Amino acid sequence: MKKLLLFFCACSFIAMSCGQNEKAKEYYLHGCEKAVADDARGAIADFDQAIALNPQYALAYCARGMAKVVLEDYLGVTADCNKAIELDPKISNAYLGRGSAKAIQDDYRGALVDFEKAVDLDPKNAKAYRARGLTRIQLGDKNSGCLDLSKAGELGDEKSYKFIKMFCQ
């Protein structure tokens, strides 16, 4: 989870427009630092502040949703990712987060739709390929699932190789 948030925050910082409220950006970055340090509650508090300063800050909603995964607040994950998608439907990680919450709640078909959208938006998102692959395997489509896990591995997701050994050999 820590690496996922670090990656998300780093990529999101690069993608932020110059028009963002500077103080909101500051809270957002502090939230990312706290998330990487495994302080989910502190991260959420900072993301809350960023959102209070800029209610249109889609990346802050997405990051807050990702941090809520650690607290097992899956309704909160879904709500925050939904809001991020509403504000900016091109944030791949918002679909990844929402899909993860759905999968954890056994809504594999709904999760698959979100993971497919995450891959469509960002074909280099290794974690989206891994999530989609595992979901496809869960739904009985082993061949496609294993291809996704392989693609995730090619994109640098080392964990995918563990799952390939478990499910694809």
SVG drawing of the C-alpha trace seen along z (x, -y; Angstrom):
<svg xmlns="http://www.w3.org/2000/svg" viewBox="-21 -29 31 54">
<polyline fill="none" stroke="black" stroke-width="0.4" points="0.0,0.0 2.8,-2.4 4.5,-2.0 1.1,-2.4 0.5,-5.7 4.1,-6.9 3.7,-6.2 0.3,-7.8 1.4,-10.9 4.5,-11.3 2.7,-10.9 -0.2,-13.1 2.2,-15.9 3.7,-15.9 0.2,-16.0 -1.2,-18.8 -2.1,-22.0 -0.5,-25.2 -4.0,-26.6 -4.3,-24.5 -4.6,-26.4 -1.0,-26.4 -2.0,-25.7 -4.2,-22.8 -1.2,-21.4 0.9,-21.7 -1.7,-19.7 -1.9,-17.2 1.8,-16.6 2.0,-16.4 -0.8,-13.8 1.2,-11.8 4.3,-11.9 2.2,-10.6 0.7,-7.9 4.1,-6.7 5.1,-6.7 2.1,-4.4 0.2,-7.2 -3.2,-6.7 -5.1,-8.8 -2.7,-11.7 -2.7,-11.4 -6.5,-11.5 -6.5,-14.6 -4.2,-16.4 -6.3,-15.3 -9.3,-16.6 -7.6,-20.0 -6.7,-20.0 -10.3,-19.2 -11.6,-21.9 -9.4,-24.5 -10.2,-23.2 -13.4,-21.1 -12.6,-20.5 -9.3,-18.8 -9.9,-15.4 -6.4,-14.0 -6.9,-14.7 -10.2,-12.8 -8.5,-9.9 -5.5,-9.9 -7.8,-10.1 -9.7,-7.1 -6.5,-5.1 -5.5,-5.9 -8.9,-4.7 -8.1,-1.2 -5.7,-0.9 -8.5,-1.6 -10.8,0.8 -13.3,-1.9 -14.4,-0.6 -17.5,-2.7 -15.3,-5.8 -12.9,-4.5 -15.8,-4.2 -17.3,-7.6 -13.9,-9.3 -13.0,-7.6 -16.5,-8.3 -16.0,-12.0 -12.5,-12.0 -14.0,-10.4 -16.9,-12.9 -14.3,-15.7 -11.8,-14.2 -12.8,-11.0 -9.2,-10.5 -7.6,-9.6 -6.7,-5.9 -6.0,-5.3 -9.5,-6.4 -10.9,-3.5 -8.2,-1.2 -9.1,-2.3 -12.9,-2.0 -12.4,1.4 -10.3,2.6 -13.0,1.7 -15.6,3.5 -13.4,6.6 -12.9,6.7 -16.7,6.6 -17.0,9.5 -18.4,7.4 -15.9,8.9 -17.9,8.0 -18.1,4.3 -14.4,4.4 -13.5,5.8 -15.3,2.9 -13.3,0.4 -10.0,2.2 -10.6,2.3 -11.2,-1.5 -8.0,-2.0 -6.0,0.0 -7.6,-1.9 -6.7,-5.2 -3.2,-4.2 -1.8,-1.3 1.4,-1.4 -0.4,-1.0 1.0,2.3 -1.1,2.5 -4.3,2.1 -3.2,5.1 -2.5,7.1 -5.8,6.3 -7.7,7.0 -5.8,10.3 -6.6,11.5 -10.2,10.5 -10.4,12.3 -9.0,15.4 -11.6,15.1 -14.3,14.9 -13.0,18.1 -11.1,16.5 -7.7,17.9 -6.1,17.4 -6.9,13.7 -6.1,13.3 -2.7,14.9 -2.0,12.7 -2.8,9.6 -0.5,10.8 2.3,11.3 1.8,7.8 1.9,6.4 5.2,8.2 6.6,6.8 5.6,3.4 7.7,3.9 5.1,5.3 7.2,7.9 4.2,9.2 2.6,10.4 5.2,13.1 4.1,14.6 0.5,14.8 1.6,16.3 3.3,19.1 0.2,19.5 -2.5,19.5 -0.9,19.8 1.4,22.8"/>
</svg>
